[in-house]
Amino acid sequence: QVQLVESGGGLVQAGDSLRLSCAASARTFSFYSMGWFRRAPGKEREFAAAISWSGGSTYYADSVKGRFTISRDNAKNTVYLQMNSLKPEDTADYYCAATRAWTRVVVTTTTGYDYWGQGTQVTVSS
């Protein structure tokens, strides 16, 4: 019943920035922890970032820490992923996901999430 729609992907050059958005249909959006995952060509889906119900706690994959920032606006039912200093290895389909849990092991793994968006493509050229 929770629909998630990602947007903001595109083709950029290395060093550029993008901000991804994920709009959620749920009126109880603030009850969900939100995560961003990515799947590069030929690779498994991997965790990128997660944010707690109120936005007070976050987790980041080591590969994006210091470059990406996850945030949320519960009044707008939207979660964001600000991506700075993009690298070619960031090229992937990016997915947002929702879960009612908040523990590190749950929100940093794909199996911990109940709802997924369809993804938005990010391509970073060198």
C-alpha positions in Angstrom: 0.0 0.0 0.0 3.1 2.3 0.3 4.0 3.5 -3.2 7.4 5.0 -3.7 8.5 7.0 -6.7 12.1 8.0 -7.3 13.1 11.0 -9.5 16.2 13.1 -10.1 18.5 10.7 -11.8 20.4 11.6 -15.0 23.7 11.7 -16.8 26.4 13.8 -15.2 30.2 14.1 -15.2 32.5 13.0 -12.5 32.6 15.6 -9.7 29.1 16.8 -10.4 26.2 16.7 -8.0 22.7 15.3 -8.1 19.8 15.2 -5.7 17.5 12.2 -5.9 14.0 12.4 -4.5 11.6 9.7 -3.4 7.9 10.6 -3.0 5.8 8.3 -0.8 2.1 7.9 -0.9 1.7 6.8 2.7 0.1 9.2 5.1 2.1 7.5 7.9 5.3 8.3 6.1 6.9 9.5 9.4 6.5 6.0 10.8 8.9 4.5 8.3 12.6 4.4 8.2 13.8 5.0 4.7 16.7 3.8 2.7 18.5 4.3 -0.5 20.1 1.3 -2.4 21.8 1.1 -5.7 22.5 -1.6 -8.3 25.3 -1.2 -10.7 25.4 -3.1 -14.0 26.4 -6.7 -13.4 26.5 -6.3 -9.6 24.2 -7.0 -6.7 22.0 -4.4 -5.1 23.9 -2.6 -2.3 23.1 -0.3 0.6 23.9 3.4 0.3 22.1 5.3 3.0 19.3 5.1 5.6 17.4 7.6 7.8 15.2 7.1 10.8 11.6 8.1 11.3 12.4 11.7 12.4 15.6 12.1 10.6 17.7 12.1 13.7 19.8 9.0 12.9 21.5 8.0 9.7 23.7 5.2 8.3 25.9 5.4 5.3 27.9 2.9 3.3 31.6 3.5 3.5 31.6 4.0 -0.3 29.4 7.1 -0.1 30.2 8.5 3.4 31.3 12.1 3.2 29.8 12.5 -0.3 26.2 11.6 0.0 23.6 13.0 2.5 20.2 11.4 3.1 17.5 13.6 4.5 13.7 13.6 4.7 10.8 16.1 4.8 7.9 14.3 6.5 5.5 17.2 5.8 6.1 16.4 2.1 6.4 12.6 2.4 9.7 12.8 0.6 13.2 11.5 1.2 16.2 12.9 -0.5 19.7 11.7 -1.4 22.1 14.5 -2.1 25.0 13.1 -4.0 28.1 15.2 -4.3 31.5 14.5 -5.8 30.1 11.8 -8.0 32.4 9.1 -9.3 31.9 6.8 -12.3 31.6 3.9 -9.8 28.4 5.6 -8.5 26.7 4.7 -11.8 23.7 2.6 -10.9 20.0 2.3 -10.7 19.0 3.9 -7.4 16.1 2.7 -5.4 14.3 4.0 -2.3 12.7 1.7 0.2 10.6 1.8 3.4 10.7 -0.2 6.6 9.1 0.2 10.0 12.3 -1.1 11.6 15.3 0.9 12.9 18.3 -1.3 13.6 21.6 -1.2 11.7 21.5 -4.7 10.5 17.9 -4.4 9.2 18.1 -1.0 7.5 21.4 -1.7 5.8 20.2 -4.8 4.0 17.7 -5.3 1.2 15.8 -7.9 3.0 15.0 -5.5 5.8 12.6 -3.4 3.6 9.0 -4.0 2.8 8.4 -1.5 0.1 10.4 -0.4 -2.9 10.3 2.1 -5.6 10.9 1.4 -9.3 14.3 3.1 -9.4 16.0 6.0 -11.1 19.1 5.8 -13.2 22.3 7.7 -12.4 25.1 7.6 -14.9 28.4 9.3 -14.1 30.9 9.7 -16.9 34.6 10.2 -16.4 
